[in-house]
Amino acid sequence: ELKAAKHNIVSFLKSLFFSFESLAGAKKIELGFETTSNHIPVLFDPDKMEKVFYNIMSNAFKFTPENGKIS
């Protein structure tokens, strides 16, 4: 069941993105979060979006070589 509500997608994804900092340090991968706006209201289910984003980040780490960059 979707529990969608309006949230700021930028701050939501940014906090998830930087939860990977320790993994990035261990794998010698640079992280960079880039945006042209600090606030973009989007209707989404935070639990579902977190699962999707973690899957994307897991793949990014899987295919990024040491000393690489994920942004």
KAQUIUR-V78315 format. One record per residue. N is the residue number from 1. RES is the residue in one small letter. SS is DSSP state (H for helix, E for strand, C for the rest). OMEGA is omega in degrees with one decimal (* if undefined). NEAR is the number of other C-alpha atoms within 10 Angstrom. Layout:
BEGIN
N | RES | SS | OMEGA | NEAR
N | RES | SS | OMEGA | NEAR
END
This chain:
BEGIN
1 | e | C | 177.3 | 5
2 | l | C | 176.2 | 9
3 | k | C | -174.9 | 10
4 | a | C | 174.5 | 14
5 | a | E | -179.8 | 11
6 | k | E | 178.8 | 12
7 | h | E | 173.0 | 16
8 | n | E | -176.2 | 14
9 | i | H | -177.8 | 17
10 | v | H | -179.2 | 18
11 | s | H | 178.8 | 14
12 | f | H | -178.2 | 14
13 | l | H | 179.7 | 17
14 | k | H | 179.7 | 15
15 | s | H | 176.6 | 10
16 | l | H | -178.3 | 14
17 | f | H | -175.8 | 18
18 | f | H | 171.4 | 14
19 | s | H | 178.7 | 11
20 | f | H | -176.6 | 15
21 | e | H | -177.8 | 14
22 | s | H | 176.1 | 11
23 | l | H | 178.7 | 12
24 | a | H | 178.4 | 19
25 | g | H | -179.6 | 13
26 | a | H | -178.7 | 9
27 | k | C | -179.5 | 15
28 | k | C | 178.1 | 14
29 | i | C | 178.5 | 19
30 | e | E | 176.0 | 14
31 | l | E | 176.3 | 16
32 | g | C | 179.0 | 12
33 | f | C | -176.5 | 11
34 | e | C | 177.7 | 10
35 | t | C | 176.1 | 9
36 | t | C | -179.7 | 7
37 | s | C | 179.0 | 7
38 | n | C | -178.0 | 12
39 | h | C | 175.4 | 13
40 | i | C | 179.9 | 12
41 | p | E | -178.0 | 13
42 | v | E | 175.6 | 13
43 | l | E | 179.2 | 12
44 | f | E | 175.6 | 16
45 | d | C | -176.5 | 15
46 | p | H | -179.4 | 18
47 | d | H | -179.6 | 11
48 | k | H | -179.9 | 13
49 | m | H | 178.2 | 15
50 | e | H | 178.9 | 14
51 | k | H | 178.9 | 11
52 | v | H | -177.5 | 12
53 | f | H | 177.9 | 14
54 | y | H | 177.2 | 15
55 | n | H | 178.5 | 11
56 | i | H | -179.0 | 12
57 | m | H | 177.4 | 16
58 | s | H | 177.2 | 12
59 | n | H | 178.7 | 11
60 | a | H | 178.5 | 14
61 | f | H | -179.5 | 18
62 | k | H | -173.7 | 9
63 | f | H | 177.6 | 10
64 | t | C | -179.0 | 13
65 | p | C | 175.2 | 12
66 | e | C | -176.6 | 14
67 | n | C | 176.9 | 11
68 | g | C | -178.4 | 14
69 | k | E | 172.4 | 15
70 | i | E | 179.0 | 14
71 | s | C | * | 9
END
